[in-house]
Amino acid sequence: MNGSQRQGVLDNARYLRRVRPLDPEEIAEYVEGHPHPAAVRQVLREHAVELGLLERENGTFVPVEDGPAGEEVDAGGGGEDRRVDLAFDGVETLPERYARRLEDLLVAEFGAGWPDGDSGDRLRERVRAFKTSYLRDESVEYDRLTALGYAVYHLPAYYAAVQYVLAELAADGLLPAELRVLDVGAGVGGPALGLHELLPGGTLVDYHAVEPSTAADVLTELLAETGRNFHTTVHRERAEAFDPDREGPVDVLLFANVLSELEDAAGTLGRYLDALADGGTVAALAPADRETAIGLREVERAVEREAGATVYAPTLRLWAGEHPAGECWSFDRKPDIEVPALQRRLDEGERGREADGPDGRSPGDGEFVNVDVQYAYSLLRTDGRERVSFTPDPDRVAKMADSERHVTDRVDCVGVKLSHDLGSGNPLFLVGDGSERVDHFAVLAESTTLNRTLEEADYGAVLWFENVLVLWNDDEGAYNLVVDGETVIDLVAR
C-alpha cells in the first residue's frame, strides 16, 4: 500500500468512526486503487492508539468509550454493547499460553531436556546467584541465562502481585478505558503480562516498556502473547537516560521491582513524575524482603519531600503537614499461586555435574519453587488526591508523633493497618498514621467482639482505636498499642 492509500484509509477512518463500526472491506472500497482489506486492517491496527480504536473479534473497529476500564458486554440482537465494572477475584495461576511461550524459549536455548544435566545445572546455579545478590543488595547483570532463569523463578509471582496493586486503582476508577502505561525496568515481563490479564476486553492499552538489558529479548517474546488491543513498544534504554516526556502523558507509571537497582532511585522516579497525565498514578512495587521493602519507603518519602508527590496508598498521611520517620517494613501478602510446571521441572530436574544442591539439598525439595505473592508497594500521585479522605480531630484522638507523652496512658487514635500478623504469640500488626517517628505495633492481648476488626481488616485499612494502652517496647525500639478487653476498634475506611 502506497502513502496516498494509507492516508486515504486514515481519512476515511476518522470520518466513519463517528458514524458506525469501521469495516476494512468497506473502507477498501472508498480508497483509490481498492487496497486489499487485510492491508487496510493492518493500517488501522498500526494507528489504533492514535485513532482511539478497539479491534473486535469480527475484524471491525470501534471507538474506545470514555471513562474507566470495564468489561465490554455484547448485547447481541442488534442492541448496544455496554460496559460493566472490572471484576477481580485474585490470581490463582500463570496462564498456560505464557508458560508455553517461555518454555519455547528455554527449548530453543537448551533443547527439550533443558531442566536436566548441564543446562539445568547452569540455570539453577544462576538462580541461586541472583537470589544471593538481591539479598545482599548487589546489582545483577542480565545476560541471556540470567534473563531465562529470572523468568522461570520470578515472573509468575510478579505477574500476580502487580494485578493486586493495579486492581486497587481500577476499583477506584483510576484506570481509564484508553490507557497509556510506561513500565520502567520492565524486566522479562511479569508486570506487563499481569496488567494485560487484569484489563478487560473493552480497554485500549498503549504500553511502553523501558528495559536496556537482555531481559528485553524475553519480554518481547512474551508480549507477542498479548491481545490485539494491547499495543506494545519496547525501549532498550536505561531508565536514567530515557526521556519520559518523549511518549507523552501516561496514566500509569510503573516501577516494578526495579527501584533497588537504580543508583538514584528517588531522583529517577522524581524526574518521571512530569510524565504523568492529569489524574495519573505511579505504581511502585518491591519484593517483601527487609532491605527492598524499607528502601521503597525511603524512596516514597524522598519523592514526597523533594518532588511534591502525594502518597495515595497504602501508607496514608492522615495528619496534614506530618510525615513519617519510622522504619516501616511494610508489605502485603496474598494467597500463593499454583506452582508453575516450569518451576517444578527445574526443581526436580536431573542433576548433571552437581549430584545435589548446595548444603546437601536434593532435587525436588522446592528450592526453585517461588509462588509466594508478597510485595511492598506505593501508589503516588501529583494531584494531591489520597485514597482515603479522612482528617482526625486533634481534640478527640492522639497523634502517633506524640506517643512518648502518652506512655502508660490509654488513648484514642487512628491508624492504617500496614501488615498482616507478625506475632509469634499474640497477634501483632504494624500500624501508622503518617506522623510516627518510630514504628508502632498494635498488639492484640485479648480478643473480643469489639476489637476483632484489628485481625479481620484488610491490609491498608484505616482503623479507629478507642481506649488503647500505649507502651514503649525497649527491646524493639518501638511503641506498642495494646489492644485488650477494654479496647474498641472500628473500621474507618477500607
Order of alpha helices (4+ residues) and beta strands (2+ residues): alpha-alpha-alpha-alpha-beta-beta-beta-beta-alpha-alpha-alpha-beta-alpha-beta-alpha-beta-beta-alpha-beta-alpha-beta-beta-alpha-beta-beta-beta-beta-alpha-beta-beta-beta
